[in-house]
Amino acid sequence: MAQGGGWVGSDVDGDEVRASRPPVDLHHHGDEELDSRAGDGQLDLAVNVRLAHPPAWLRARLEAVLAGLAAYPRPETARAAVAARHRRDPAQVLLTNGAAEAFTLLARGLRPHRAVCVHPSFTAPEAALRAAGHPVDRVLLAPPFDLDPRLVPAGADLVVLGNPTNPTARLHPVETLERLARPGRTLVVDEAFADAVPGEPATLAARQDLPGLVVVRSLTKTWGLAGLRVGYLLGHPDLVARLGRAQPPWPVNSLALEALVACSQPDAVVWAQEQARRTAGWRASLAAALDRLCGVTVVPGGEAPFLLVQVRDATLVRARLRGLGIAVRRGDTFPGLGADWLRIAVAGPEHHDRILDGFARSLTGAWPVPAPVALPASLATPPNGRVTLVGAGPGGADLITLRGWRSLHTADVVVTDRLADPELTAQLRPGVKLVDAGKLPGAHQLSQEAIIETVLAHARAGRHVVRLKGGDPFVFGRGGEEVLACARAGIPCSVVPGLSSVTSAPALAGIPLTHRGLTQSFTVVSGHLPPGHPDSTVDWPSLARSTETLVLLMAVGNLQRIATFLLDGGRRPGTPVACVQHAGTPRQQVTSCSLADLAVSEVSRRIRSPAVVVIGPTVPVLLSDGGDRPSSRPGTTGCWTASSVP
């Protein structure tokens, strides 16, 4: 084929008239490359879904919809959200069961005299056109796969192309697409990967001035929703109405509609763009490293989150990679590509060594070149990143603030404490580095100095570091020390407050810290040092003389000594006490007793960390065991009736 590409006609059965290329399987897709027997150890580079699962905040939105599945889905809110996202009228939006339904509706609803698909590209549009009985001509682009609008036949009244294009990753300039739009022609642009390009510089989703323009998008790639089938089409209201009449009743389910609403919000769009910028850096690094391997040529200039590579013996290389647990996408099922092409999804940097080693071992006679990789200056010397201190709340994953949740899911590195619910970090996107600072009482996974150095090192490497702390970072969390360290290092640092266990743990147990007629104040102290310790700055004698509510944190190891000191200093033996363990989690347990009971070793030894201890007159206001002996009760109170209030 001549450099720059050309067009070839093809009959309905797909046999090319002007070329001797064999027919391609238009129905082959990346998920067919996966080995169902490989298990979790398989590295999936064949499917271009960027996340292994939806972000946790999106999952929470979807889970909340489950309770309403008895109702039929109503699309109005989702349609309005998509329209607002792209600055369009809702009448220009057609919600579909994935982008594939949009292509099928177009194929069945249009009556083109001459349909043209620009290739190499996603094959579902051509497959849908052929299934509907339309002959299809192909414009086959040659490496480096730039599109010259003059290659498209002037008489084509339906032109379909991707932007950015799968599998080449090339992004056609807006000016090129504008030259393809004209009266009497329908121009269908598949923008399935548009939001994976930082800034979406070539999107036409908001354009209403181009005649015959139809834009098809989906949530599959960016949001990890391939199994939910969520897509939409943007076009002229008349076309949208006509295609909508061809849909079956309720074509988009309630979960998909909620996903459309959630992912169209401005904050969600910002989140997606942060992911796109991060992935672009990974792409540049992986492409440069692969290009150094003998026998591997990476198509230059790509901007989508995958690489198109040309290798010798691609079929053999793909089989060898599969044997090493790495799945890649074959290229010969894309019109215009042959058996020497592979497509590789961009993975996080923690997988790059495995990918490079797999290719080096799979290529016939190919070995890595030891010369250093010449990266662009912006990548070779990354700017400082940033640090966000996030309070995770008292225990349960659902008690983190919305701002904290968003920060967590835009992080490159998360340095977490033991008190943060593991469920929060279990749903991080693939590629996030998780550092367990794991401070147990008397046994620290990392010293505070090592934690600070870890945070600074990752930030200096240009990463967004989230320091995830239980409760609130500035309440016995040493957050101030970490902010000062960032300031001294010249690294931007922000703080997202969290629900402190000081107030939330008692509240979850039904214990007010102040109550009219009982007490107008409360005191919070750290009990990690007992009364009389030379390093303690707590005025324990004053606390012993007071009758106000006292809240103890980090005191489990010293409870007996603290209770004894308070009794000796003047607190009444019958002063009510409640110990709230594992607040906000399914393991929450409240042990209630008197101060005299707490001074007995048998009682204090029952209490396990983490626990918040409340001493004072407000303890029995809502919490009552109906007796005067020490008692324990599991679960979160959270709800009271008239009969349950003493």
Buried (B, 14 or more C-beta within 10 A) or exposed (E): EEEBBBBBBBEEEBEBEEBEBEEBBBEBBBEBBBBEEBEEEBBBBBBBBBBEBBBBBBEBBBEEBEEEEEEEBEBEEBBBBBBBBBEBEBBBBBBBBBBBBBBBBBBBBBEBEBBBBBBBBBBBBBBBBBEBEBBBBBBBBBBBBBBEBEBBBEEBBBBBBBBBBBBBBBBBEBEBBBBBBBEEBBBBBBBBBBBBBBEBEBBBBEBBEBEBBBBBBBBBBBBBBBEBBBBBBBBBBEBBEBBBEEBEEEBBBBBBBBBBBBBBEEEBBEBBBBBBEBBBBBBBBBBBBBBBBEBBBBBEEBBBBBBBBBBBBBEEBBEBBBEBBBBBBBBBBBBBBEEBBBBBBBBBBEBBEBBBEBBBBBBEEBEEEEEEBEBEEEBEEEEBBBBBBBBBBBBBBEBBBEBBBBBBBBBBBBBBBBBBBEEBBEBBBBBBBEBBBEBEEEEBBBEBEEBBEBBBEBBBBBBBBBBBBBBBBBBBBBBEEBBEBBEEBEBEBEBBBBBBBBBBBBBBBBBBBEBEEBBEEBBBBBBBBBBEEEEBEBEBBEBBEBEBBBBBBBBBBBBBBBBBBBBEBEBEEEBBBBBBBBBBBEEBBBBBBBBBBBBBEEBBEBBEBBBBBBBBBBBBBBBBBEEEEBEBBEEBBEEEEEEEEE
